[in-house]
Amino acid sequence: MKTTFASLLKSAGLASAFVAAPAFADDPKQFATDKAAVQVNTIVSGLDNPWSVEVLPDGAYIVTELGGTLRIIREGKASAPITGVPKIARKGQGGLLDVALAPGFETSRTLFLSMALPDGGKQGTAIVRRVLSRDGKSLTQTQELFRMNRFTDKGQHFGSRIAIGTDGSLFFGIGDRGERDRAQDMRDHAGAILHIEPDGNIPADNPYKDDKAALAELWSKGHRNPQGITIDPANGQLLTVEHGARAATRSTRRSRARTMAGRSSRSAKITPARRLASVKQPMATSSRSTTGIHPSRPAPSTSTAARCFRNGTETFWSRR
């Protein structure tokens, strides 16, 4: 299905944080919400499953497409595919996923990509670092920073958004890969928020860095499929949004060394309990969520096509 890429340009109360509508944008639409009036302008159309976007220093956009293409959008036109993108596994929800610019990108041209990689008929999530050429046409200097430790042939719940801390370290999510019990296995990267240095090493403050019963990269466990992740610039807190099977939403303030509570995305109760003292509750859960708690099943959400704020700008895409 072809997809339209759009930018959320104006929001009441946050006008100073958003850029003015570009002259090449067409078809502006106004939407009233409970909190703000929103104007949406189409920037470019004809993209194939655009999955992530970053704003480049010159105001252009760099966009990933799930099938493995990376493009730059400038003045309403999409570039030819950027060369040097690693070979990805395009299966189910897997493919080329997030793109994030390193601090100091304008000088270093360094960026990070998350993706599903193939390995002997199986696939799993990985994080790579690359350098974008000055002309924006190619990627060079590849370094694979992280590869999840258990690949399978399943095609769902790869995650994976990237949030960069003030110290340059990377937080990113991986879903349970369609096997919910993996989110409770401390020796499995699935169903987790992970934290690594920009060179792939383990940060000193990781909660399980010296725990032989857990993986050193783990920051939190018990996630279904975190596909929205950002760091609130107001207070430095890491926020994630889970992707679920039904139309409901959840926002969770993440703290380290936590197993997260959740509710089933199916109608049947998993347990009679709604809360357990041993698990952390989400910040917010949709009223459409069903009852019951299972630590490996966070509350369902809508498909999180919208990224949270990054660099003061919000972007999203919508299907047509």
C-alpha positions in Angstrom: 0.0 0.0 0.0 1.3 3.4 -0.9 1.5 5.9 1.9 1.4 9.7 2.3 4.1 11.4 4.4 2.9 14.4 6.3 4.3 16.8 8.9 2.4 18.2 11.9 3.3 21.8 11.6 1.2 23.8 14.1 -0.3 23.0 17.4 -2.0 25.4 19.8 0.2 26.2 22.8 3.3 24.9 21.1 3.4 27.2 18.0 7.0 28.4 18.7 8.2 24.8 18.6 7.0 24.1 15.1 8.2 25.3 11.8 6.0 27.3 9.4 4.2 25.3 6.6 6.6 25.0 3.6 5.7 26.8 0.4 5.6 23.5 -1.5 3.2 21.8 1.0 -0.3 21.4 -0.4 -3.8 20.3 0.7 -3.7 21.8 4.3 -6.2 20.3 6.7 -7.4 21.5 10.0 -8.3 19.1 12.9 -9.8 20.0 16.3 -8.6 18.0 19.3 -9.3 18.1 23.0 -6.0 19.9 23.6 -5.0 21.7 20.5 -5.9 22.8 17.0 -3.8 20.9 14.5 -2.9 21.9 10.9 -1.6 19.1 8.6 0.1 19.8 5.3 1.1 17.1 2.8 4.9 17.3 2.2 5.3 14.5 -0.4 3.3 11.5 -1.5 4.1 8.2 -3.2 6.4 6.7 -0.5 6.2 3.0 0.2 5.6 2.3 3.9 7.6 5.2 5.4 8.5 4.1 8.9 10.6 6.8 10.4 11.7 10.4 9.8 14.3 12.8 11.1 14.8 16.5 10.3 18.2 17.3 8.9 20.1 20.5 9.8 19.1 22.2 6.6 15.4 21.5 7.1 15.1 18.5 4.8 13.8 15.1 6.0 15.5 11.8 6.0 13.0 9.0 5.8 13.2 5.2 6.1 10.9 2.9 4.1 10.1 -0.5 5.5 11.3 -2.3 2.3 14.9 -1.1 2.9 15.0 2.3 1.2 16.4 5.4 2.8 15.5 8.7 1.1 15.9 12.5 1.6 12.8 14.7 1.1 13.6 18.2 0.0 11.3 20.9 -1.4 8.5 18.4 -1.9 10.6 15.8 -3.8 11.9 12.4 -2.7 15.5 11.6 -3.6 16.7 8.5 -5.2 17.4 5.7 -2.7 20.6 6.4 -0.6 23.1 3.7 -1.3 25.0 1.7 1.4 21.9 0.6 3.4 22.5 -2.9 4.9 20.6 -5.8 3.5 17.4 -6.1 5.6 14.9 -8.9 6.3 11.6 -7.7 4.9 9.1 -10.1 6.5 5.8 -9.2 8.2 6.5 -6.1 10.4 10.2 -6.4 9.8 12.4 -4.3 7.5 14.2 -1.0 7.7 12.9 0.7 10.9 14.2 3.8 12.7 16.7 6.5 11.8 18.2 8.8 14.4 20.9 11.5 14.0 23.8 11.4 16.3 24.6 14.5 18.4 26.8 16.7 16.3 25.5 15.2 13.1 26.1 18.4 11.1 29.8 17.9 11.6 30.1 14.1 11.9 27.3 13.1 9.5 26.8 10.0 11.8 23.4 8.4 12.1 21.9 5.2 13.6 19.5 2.8 12.0 17.4 0.0 13.5 16.3 -2.9 11.3 15.4 -6.5 11.0 18.4 -8.4 9.7 18.3 -11.9 8.0 20.3 -14.8 9.3 19.9 -18.3 7.8 16.1 -18.0 7.2 15.5 -16.2 10.5 15.4 -12.6 11.4 15.9 -10.3 14.4 16.5 -6.6 15.3 19.8 -4.9 15.0 21.3 -1.4 15.4 23.9 -0.1 13.0 25.9 3.2 12.8 26.7 4.8 9.5 28.0 8.0 8.0 26.0 9.9 5.5 28.0 11.5 2.6 28.0 15.3 2.3 26.0 15.0 -0.9 23.4 12.8 0.9 23.7 10.1 -1.7 25.5 7.3 0.2 26.2 5.7 3.6 29.7 4.6 4.5 31.8 3.4 7.5 29.4 0.7 8.7 29.5 -0.5 12.2 27.0 -3.0 13.7 26.5 -1.9 17.3 24.0 -4.4 18.5 22.3 -7.6 17.3 19.6 -9.4 19.4 20.7 -12.7 20.7 17.9 -14.9 19.4 16.6 -14.8 15.8 13.4 -16.6 14.8 11.4 -17.0 11.7 8.5 -15.0 13.1 7.5 -11.7 11.4 6.2 -9.6 14.2 7.2 -7.3 17.1 10.7 -6.2 16.1 10.2 -2.8 17.7 12.2 -0.5 17.2 12.6 3.2 17.9 15.8 4.9 19.0 16.1 7.7 21.6 19.4 9.4 22.2 20.3 10.5 25.7 22.0 13.8 26.6 25.2 11.8 27.0 24.9 10.4 23.4 23.9 6.9 24.6 21.2 5.0 22.8 17.9 3.7 24.2 15.9 1.4 21.9 13.0 -1.1 22.1 12.5 -4.6 20.8 9.1 -6.4 21.0 8.5 -9.9 22.3 8.8 -11.2 18.7 5.4 -12.8 18.9 6.4 -15.0 21.8 5.1 -13.3 25.0 7.2 -15.4 27.5 10.4 -14.0 26.0 9.5 -10.6 27.5 10.0 -12.2 31.0 13.3 -14.0 30.2 16.2 -11.8 31.5 18.6 -13.7 29.2 16.6 -12.7 26.1 16.7 -9.3 24.4 13.1 -9.6 23.2 10.4 -7.6 25.0 12.8 -5.0 26.3 14.1 -1.5 26.3 17.9 -1.7 25.8 20.6 0.8 26.5 24.1 1.0 24.8 26.8 3.5 24.2 27.2 5.0 20.7 30.1 2.6 20.1 28.0 -0.4 21.2 29.6 -0.8 24.7 27.6 -1.1 27.9 26.9 2.1 29.9 28.1 2.1 33.4 24.7 2.9 34.9 22.8 -0.1 33.3 20.9 -1.9 36.0 22.1 -5.4 35.0 25.6 -4.6 33.9 27.2 -6.8 36.6 24.3 -9.3 37.0 25.2 -12.7 35.6 21.5 -13.7 35.6 20.6 -11.0 33.1 21.9 -9.4 29.9 24.0 -6.3 30.4 22.1 -4.3 27.7 18.7 -4.5 29.5 17.2 -1.3 30.8 13.6 -2.7 31.4 11.7 -5.8 30.6 8.0 -6.9 30.1 7.3 -5.0 26.9 5.0 -6.2 24.1 6.2 -4.1 21.2 7.5 -0.6 22.0 7.3 1.4 18.8 7.3 4.9 20.2 10.2 6.1 22.3 11.5 9.6 23.2 13.2 11.5 25.9 11.1 14.4 27.3 13.3 17.5 26.9 11.6 19.2 29.8 12.8 16.6 32.4 15.0 14.0 30.7 12.5 11.2 31.3 12.3 8.3 28.9 8.8 7.7 27.5 7.6 4.8 25.4 4.4 3.8 23.7 3.5 0.2 23.2 2.0 -1.1 19.9 -1.0 -3.4 20.6 -3.5 -5.5 18.7 -6.5 -3.3 19.5 -7.4 0.4 19.4 -6.1 1.5 22.7 -3.2 3.5 23.9 -0.6 3.5 26.7 2.1 5.9 27.7 4.6 4.7 30.2 7.3 6.6 32.1 10.2 4.2 32.1 12.6 3.7 35.0 15.4 1.2 34.9 15.4 -2.3 36.5 11.6 -2.6 36.1 9.3 -5.3 34.8 6.3 -3.6 33.4 2.6 -4.5 34.1 0.1 -4.8 31.3 -3.4 -5.9 30.3 -4.4 -8.4 27.7 -5.3 -7.3 24.2 -7.8 -10.1 24.1 -11.1 -10.1 25.9 -10.4 -13.0 28.3 -9.0 -12.2 31.7 -5.4 -13.5 32.3 -5.6 -13.1 36.0 -8.3 -11.6 38.3 -5.9 -9.0 39.5 -5.7 -5.5 38.1 -2.6 -4.5 40.0 0.3 -6.4 41.6 2.8 -4.8 44.0 5.7 -6.4 42.2 5.1 -4.8 38.9 5.2 -1.1 37.7 1.9 0.4 36.5 1.7 2.4 33.2 1.3 6.1 33.2 -1.9 5.9 31.2 -4.0 3.2 29.7 -7.0 3.5 27.4 -10.4 2.8 28.8 -10.9 0.2 26.1 -8.2 -2.1 27.6 -9.4 -5.3 29.1 -8.8 -6.5 32.7 -6.1 -8.8 34.0 -2.4 -8.4 34.4 0.4 -10.3 32.7 3.9 -8.7 33.0 4.8 -9.8 29.5 1.7 -8.2 28.0 1.7 -4.4 28.2 -1.6 -2.7 27.5 -2.5 -2.6 23.8 -2.2 0.5 21.7 -3.0 1.7 18.3 -0.3 1.4 15.6 2.1 4.1 16.7 2.7 5.7 13.4 3.3 9.0 15.1 6.7 9.6 16.7 6.8 11.6 19.9 8.5 15.0 20.0 12.1 15.0 18.8 14.1 18.2 18.5 10.9 20.2 19.1 9.2 18.9 16.0 6.5 16.3 15.6 6.0 14.3 12.4 3.7 11.6 11.3 2.4 9.8 8.3 -1.1 8.7 7.3 -2.4 6.0 4.9 -4.4 7.0 1.8 
